[in-house]
Amino acid sequence: MPEALDLAAGKGRLSIWLAERGWDVTAVDIEIGEIPGVHTIKADLEKHEYRVASDAWDLIVCWLYWQADLLPDVAAGVRPQGIVALAGKTSGRFATSLAQFREAFPGWTELAAGEDAVRAFLIVRRAGEKPVD
């Protein structure tokens, strides 16, 4: 079963969607309750209460949350051929941009990307050979 990490998961909308499609999902957020079919971890990402393990995930999602110092751990946390899906708002306190996302993942294969007045997103695949199970 592929493993996914949903950072800043909120109420778990994406976690639930992934779990319903056969993913083993771990959701992390500062205020998180029980989510059926999902492992949940209550942690403040800004205070680094949760560390992303290296080469541990097939997919890491961090949707509509921006924390620049989290990106190196996200990049290291995906297994070879794994995917990272990021999105952030382009205005306000936690504003980001597509350029900032791309900076954190040089040389990765870009699967989808976009930016408008409201949000930026990037979905990338890590290079390397997928380990044999």
Phi, psi and omega in degrees: 000128179292149184248132181236144175244124179250103181272141184055052190289343181062230180277359173091019181305311180289324178299314179297316180302314180294315180299322179293344180253018171094008178275146169271108191250136170245125181248134181237132175197159180292325177232097182225139177255191176291136175234117182306129177079009184229138172282131181241144178227123177272116181201147176268108181296324180296329179267006178059039178284346176233132177249132177283121179290145179288142176050040187251345191231145174276335181211133170236126179246134173220089192256123179061039173217134182235124174210099187305319184285356176275336188298321177299321177292322177298314180299318181286338186280344183271136176291162173307136184072006177284167185239142172243131178236117184235146171210149178207160177285149182261007176215165179093187185303320183253038183293143176220186180210164176300321179300319179294321176297311182300324178302325184281347185227054180294137178083355177282154178280121181277122180265324179198149179198156176185163178204139173219195183291346184255314185211162174236148176216155178212132174235121185227157178243135177284142177285172176111165180274135178292131180299146177277131180283000000 
